[in-house]
Amino acid sequence: MNKDDTLKAFLNLILSHDYSYNYSDDHRAYSRGQDEYKKLQELLEALITEFKYVPETLLADCLATRTEQFTDGLTHRIIRNLFDKYIKEDELPNDVDTGDLLLSTD
């Protein structure tokens, strides 16, 4: 998959993912949600390591794109958890710009 297709697939899955799958009594819904979460992890890995997207900027774009659907913040908490491998909590500024996605320049 090329850079644009990978980004598109990732953002589409960010928008459509069932963030409450972990609470489902239906095994099919749980399995589907678990498979989607693994796919999100794989796509994110490719975007950051292969295509050199800046994790902090990509996270900010995801949070701006996907509105929070639960009062306890579950949706955004799960999205942030996806990025734990790439961003240390104390390294993320409070005022991350949610503008266009930035690529590293290496």
N, C-alpha and C positions, 0 to 999 in steps of 0.2 A: 504494500500500500504506500502511496506517495504521501508527502507532507500534508497537502490540502485534504486528501481523502481521510487521513488519520485524524486530523483536527476536526473535520466535519463529523466523522463517526463518533469521536469522543464527546463533542458538544451535544450532539443529538441524543446520545445515551445519558449524558448529564441531565438533559431535559426530560427524558422519558422514564428513567430508572424509578423503580418502586422502592423508595427509601425506607419503607416500613416492612419490607419482606421478612425481616428477622422476627417479627411479631406474628406472622401468619400461621394459622392452624392448618392451612392447605399446603401439603408437601410440594405440590407442583409450583405454587406461587413462591414458596421458600427456595426451591431449587432454581427456578428461573431468576429470582433476585440474586442468589449467590453466584450464578453463572454470569449475570450482567455485571456484578461488582468485580469479578475476576477480569472480565473484559475491560472494564474501566481502568483497572490497574495496569493491564497490558498496554492499552492505548496510551495511558499517561507515561509509562516507562519509555515507550517509543518517542513520544513528543519531546520529552526532556533529554533523553540520552542520545537518540539518533538524530532528531531534528532540531535540537538545541533551543527549545523554547525555555524562557525564563520561568521557573516554577512560581515565583511570587506573583508575576503578572498573569500567568495562566490561572492561578487560583482566584485572583481578584476578578478575572473575567468570568469564571465559572459562577462565583457568588453573585455577580451582577446579572448574569444570564438566568440563573435558576432561582426563582423566588422561594422563600421559605414557606413551606406548606404546613408546618406544625408549630404549635405555640411553644413547645419546649426546645425549638431550634434544631430538631433532629436532622432535617435536610442539610443545612449548612454545616452541622457538626460532622456528618458523614463525608461530605465533600472535603472539608478540612483534613479529615483523617486520611483520605487518599493521598494527601500531599505530605504527611508526616515524615516519610522517608527522605524527602527532598528539602524540606523547610523546617528548621528548628523554630519552635514557638517564639523564642526570644529574639530571633532574627527577622521576624516579620514586622515591619512598621505598621502602626495603627492606621496610617493614612495611605495605604496602597492605592495607587492610581488604577482606576478601572477602565482606562482607555484602551486603545488598540493593543493587541498582543504584540509583545516585543520579542525579537529573536536576539540571542547573544551574538556577539560580533567576533567570535574566535575563528 
